[in-house]
């Protein structure tokens, strides 16, 4: 069998799955980046191709949420601009902060988040009471979410969309469906910033990126449709899966 065809057969189904998961609850990079590495791509080509492909898929999901009225414009735009700046800052900090230290902190934090979601059963549900924040507070909080999580995306990356959903829900009283839509817009900005850097460095395997983009878009469309039909309850369930995958991935990397 042709080597390129083998690569596509490994990467494309996993990219579709990553797009589906990412459009529902974030965290698709936990699935997509290892797919490129499994196919034998060098780390820099895998990272660059992954960012370009994920960016296209995230754009599709963002449009889908926007058309269904599940993107609150002001916080989404503010968070997106700040996420772009944060991602650039995070890339600079990457060489200064030990990655192991950050992963260790997250291994402690992730089970706490999961326990919180179990105990707080009405967290982010459509029928939970939610007060519209006043504009100034909404802008400040959105900026901090975009800057902070965007910085994490540039520094480390896995679970960026999931953490944005949690922050939008916890600090701006959004239901999980609206929080997911806003997180897509912010995550799109951080993906775009990273993708431009990788493209300028020539670290994108375009021959593989083109079929992978198609699979990512298809996965994001299916995932967004699944989330929009099921509301916040389906996003809540998928978040447990993403948090579990993220915990397992980081634990494995620390142990090995």
VMD Tcl script that draws the C-alpha trace (Angstrom):
set ca {
  {0.00 0.00 0.00}
  {1.20 3.52 -0.82}
  {2.88 5.20 2.20}
  {0.83 8.41 1.87}
  {-2.41 6.40 1.75}
  {-1.40 4.60 4.96}
  {-0.77 7.97 6.61}
  {-4.20 9.24 5.54}
  {-5.90 6.08 6.85}
  {-4.32 6.67 10.27}
  {-4.78 10.44 10.46}
  {-8.12 11.19 8.79}
  {-10.50 9.07 10.96}
  {-8.84 10.36 14.15}
  {-9.00 13.96 12.90}
  {-12.73 13.49 12.24}
  {-13.19 12.18 15.80}
  {-11.09 15.05 17.19}
  {-13.21 17.59 15.31}
  {-16.40 16.02 16.65}
  {-15.19 16.06 20.26}
  {-13.69 19.54 19.96}
  {-16.87 21.12 18.61}
  {-18.87 19.70 21.51}
  {-16.62 20.16 24.55}
  {-13.16 21.24 23.37}
  {-10.01 19.16 23.81}
  {-9.85 17.72 20.29}
  {-6.10 18.27 20.19}
  {-5.70 15.43 22.68}
  {-6.77 13.12 19.85}
  {-5.52 14.87 16.70}
  {-1.90 15.67 17.61}
  {-1.03 12.07 18.61}
  {-2.63 10.93 15.32}
  {0.02 12.78 13.28}
  {2.80 11.45 15.49}
  {1.43 7.89 15.15}
  {1.56 8.32 11.38}
  {5.29 9.07 11.64}
  {5.38 12.85 11.15}
  {8.24 14.72 12.87}
  {7.08 16.73 15.90}
  {7.33 20.17 14.23}
  {5.43 19.04 11.11}
  {2.82 17.34 13.29}
  {2.28 20.47 15.40}
  {2.11 22.80 12.39}
  {-0.23 20.62 10.33}
  {-2.40 20.03 13.39}
  {-2.85 23.77 14.04}
  {-3.80 24.54 10.42}
  {-6.27 21.64 10.24}
  {-7.80 22.35 13.67}
  {-8.14 26.04 12.80}
  {-10.25 25.24 9.72}
  {-12.44 22.85 11.69}
  {-12.90 25.33 14.54}
  {-13.94 28.03 12.05}
  {-16.68 25.73 10.77}
  {-17.97 24.99 14.28}
  {-17.86 28.69 15.21}
  {-20.03 29.60 12.20}
  {-22.48 26.80 13.09}
  {-22.85 28.04 16.68}
  {-23.13 31.65 15.52}
  {-25.91 30.88 13.03}
  {-27.85 29.16 15.82}
  {-27.54 32.19 18.11}
  {-25.20 30.44 20.55}
  {-22.35 32.97 20.43}
  {-22.58 36.01 22.70}
  {-20.73 38.54 20.53}
  {-19.14 40.92 23.06}
  {-17.41 38.33 25.27}
  {-16.54 36.17 22.24}
  {-14.80 39.00 20.35}
  {-12.97 40.35 23.43}
  {-11.80 36.87 24.42}
  {-10.71 36.12 20.83}
  {-8.53 39.24 20.58}
  {-6.94 38.57 23.97}
  {-6.48 34.86 23.17}
  {-4.47 35.85 20.10}
  {-2.17 37.98 22.29}
  {-2.09 35.34 25.02}
  {-1.05 32.59 22.60}
  {1.91 34.69 21.44}
  {2.88 35.38 25.06}
  {2.55 31.69 25.95}
  {4.86 30.70 23.12}
  {7.49 33.06 24.56}
  {7.03 31.69 28.08}
  {7.32 28.09 26.88}
  {11.10 28.22 27.02}
  {11.10 29.72 30.55}
  {8.60 27.57 32.53}
  {9.29 23.83 32.99}
  {6.57 21.89 31.17}
  {6.67 19.14 33.83}
  {5.75 21.61 36.58}
  {2.70 22.84 34.65}
  {1.54 19.29 33.88}
  {1.91 18.30 37.54}
  {-0.32 21.21 38.59}
  {-2.91 20.19 36.01}
  {-2.91 16.58 37.23}
  {-4.03 17.94 40.60}
  {-6.55 20.37 39.10}
  {-8.31 18.04 36.61}
  {-9.82 15.60 39.16}
  {-11.01 18.62 41.18}
  {-12.85 19.96 38.12}
  {-14.43 16.54 37.50}
  {-15.57 16.27 41.13}
  {-17.03 19.79 40.93}
  {-19.05 18.85 37.83}
  {-20.39 15.75 39.61}
  {-21.36 17.60 42.79}
  {-22.71 20.75 41.09}
  {-25.28 19.02 38.89}
  {-26.94 22.25 37.67}
  {-23.60 23.76 36.58}
  {-24.07 25.28 33.10}
  {-27.38 23.62 32.36}
  {-29.88 25.46 30.16}
  {-32.43 25.76 32.93}
  {-29.97 26.97 35.58}
  {-30.58 30.58 36.72}
  {-28.21 32.97 34.96}
  {-27.92 36.72 35.45}
  {-26.64 38.80 32.52}
  {-23.39 40.46 33.73}
  {-23.00 44.22 33.36}
  {-21.00 45.20 30.23}
  {-17.81 46.43 31.94}
  {-17.45 43.30 34.05}
  {-18.20 41.09 31.04}
  {-15.43 42.76 29.00}
  {-12.85 42.52 31.79}
  {-13.63 38.88 32.59}
  {-13.69 37.91 28.89}
  {-10.32 39.61 28.37}
  {-8.80 37.72 31.32}
  {-10.22 34.40 30.07}
  {-8.86 34.99 26.56}
  {-5.45 36.16 27.78}
  {-5.04 33.44 30.41}
  {-6.29 30.42 28.44}
  {-4.71 31.77 25.24}
  {-1.39 31.95 27.07}
  {-1.87 28.34 28.18}
  {-2.63 27.36 24.57}
  {0.66 28.85 23.39}
  {2.52 27.35 26.34}
  {1.10 23.82 26.42}
  {-2.22 23.50 24.56}
  {-4.24 20.34 25.37}
  {-7.75 21.05 26.66}
  {-7.77 24.77 25.77}
  {-11.37 24.75 24.51}
  {-12.58 22.78 27.53}
  {-11.01 25.22 29.99}
  {-12.53 28.16 28.11}
  {-15.98 26.59 28.34}
  {-15.55 26.08 32.09}
  {-14.40 29.69 32.58}
  {-17.20 31.24 30.51}
  {-19.72 29.16 32.45}
  {-18.26 29.75 35.90}
  {-17.43 33.47 35.63}
  {-20.01 34.81 33.16}
  {-23.02 32.63 34.07}
  {-23.36 31.18 30.55}
  {-25.05 27.85 29.88}
  {-22.65 25.24 28.49}
  {-24.01 25.58 24.93}
  {-23.39 29.35 24.75}
  {-20.05 28.93 26.53}
  {-19.06 26.35 23.92}
  {-19.93 28.76 21.09}
  {-17.91 31.61 22.66}
  {-14.97 29.32 23.34}
  {-14.90 28.30 19.66}
  {-14.44 31.95 18.63}
  {-11.64 32.50 21.15}
  {-9.96 29.18 20.35}
  {-10.15 30.03 16.64}
  {-8.08 33.16 17.30}
  {-5.38 31.33 19.27}
  {-5.27 28.60 16.60}
  {-4.92 31.21 13.85}
  {-2.02 32.94 15.61}
  {-0.16 29.66 16.05}
  {-0.96 28.47 12.51}
  {0.52 31.62 10.94}
  {3.78 31.06 12.81}
  {4.00 27.42 11.68}
  {3.18 28.35 8.06}
  {5.89 31.02 8.01}
  {8.37 28.44 9.29}
  {7.34 25.99 6.55}
  {6.17 23.43 9.13}
  {2.94 22.32 7.46}
  {2.62 19.15 5.38}
  {0.07 20.52 2.91}
  {-0.38 17.24 1.05}
  {-1.76 15.69 4.25}
  {-3.39 18.88 5.56}
  {-5.87 19.10 2.66}
  {-7.66 15.74 3.21}
  {-7.34 16.21 6.99}
  {-9.06 19.62 6.76}
  {-12.02 17.99 5.03}
  {-12.30 15.38 7.82}
  {-11.91 18.02 10.53}
  {-14.64 20.20 9.02}
  {-16.96 17.19 8.71}
  {-16.27 16.20 12.32}
  {-16.90 19.72 13.58}
  {-20.17 20.02 11.65}
  {-21.43 16.70 13.04}
  {-20.28 17.55 16.56}
  {-21.84 21.02 16.56}
  {-25.11 19.57 15.28}
  {-25.00 16.92 18.02}
  {-24.40 19.56 20.72}
  {-27.04 21.98 19.41}
  {-29.69 19.25 19.30}
  {-28.88 17.90 22.77}
  {-28.17 21.18 24.55}
  {-25.94 21.57 27.60}
  {-26.54 18.04 28.90}
  {-24.66 16.47 25.98}
  {-21.79 18.94 26.36}
  {-21.60 18.17 30.09}
  {-21.27 14.42 29.39}
  {-18.61 14.95 26.72}
  {-16.61 17.17 29.10}
  {-16.13 14.24 31.48}
  {-14.68 12.23 28.57}
  {-12.32 15.05 27.58}
  {-11.13 15.66 31.15}
  {-10.50 11.93 31.58}
  {-8.50 11.73 28.33}
  {-6.48 14.81 29.26}
  {-5.71 13.43 32.73}
  {-4.61 10.06 31.29}
  {-2.45 11.70 28.61}
  {-0.59 13.95 31.06}
  {-0.14 11.22 33.64}
  {1.32 8.94 30.96}
  {3.71 11.63 29.74}
  {4.94 12.38 33.28}
  {5.45 8.71 34.10}
  {7.34 7.99 30.88}
}
mol new
graphics top color blue
foreach p $ca { graphics top sphere $p radius 0.5 }
foreach p [lrange $ca 0 end-1] q [lrange $ca 1 end] { graphics top cylinder $p $q radius 0.2 }
display resetview
